[in-house]
Each structure stands twice: as structure tokens, then as C-alpha cells.
Amino acid sequence: MKNLQKYKCVFCGHIYDPKIGDEKSGIAPGTAFEDLPENWRCPSCGAEKEYFKPID
């Protein structure tokens, strides 16, 4: 089973929820954070993936 943990941007607080995905970037619901493309950016502020931290 894929890890569907949420991740939060340390800069703007945007939460990536894998159950929702990121429609704006063409990311389908059910896509785990680890499976996002390396060039994926925060849809709110443009931060890179490395600036997202897992949240409970």
C-alpha cells in the first residue's frame, strides 16, 4: 500500500494531500508525495519538493 501521508510547505503552509493530488499540475488523486516528479513545485509559492515536510 502506498504511503498517502500529507506534506506541508515550510514557506507558505500549502498542504499536499495525496488523496486529492494537484489538479493544477496534472497530478492525479492517489499520487503519493514520493511519486511526484522531481520538478514538481508548490502550487501556492513555487517552493521545491525538498521544502515540504511530512505532517500527521
C-alpha positions, -999 to 999 in steps of 0.1 A, spaced: 0 0 0 13 34 -9 21 59 18 -6 86 15 9 109 41 2 147 38 31 171 34 33 208 42 53 236 26 76 252 51 73 286 34 36 291 27 19 263 46 3 247 15 -6 211 22 -2 184 -4 -28 158 2 -22 127 -19 -59 118 -17 -66 150 -36 -35 153 -58 -27 186 -75 -51 192 -104 -33 224 -113 -1 205 -120 -18 175 -136 -12 152 -105 -39 126 -102 -56 118 -68 -39 89 -51 -4 100 -61 20 96 -31 43 126 -24 73 104 -31 59 97 -66 56 134 -75 80 144 -103 113 158 -91 105 191 -108 71 194 -91 67 227 -72 44 240 -46 13 253 -64 10 282 -40 45 296 -37 67 276 -61 89 260 -35 107 228 -44 98 194 -30 127 194 -6 109 222 13 79 200 22 78 182 55 55 153 65 26 162 88 4 140 110 
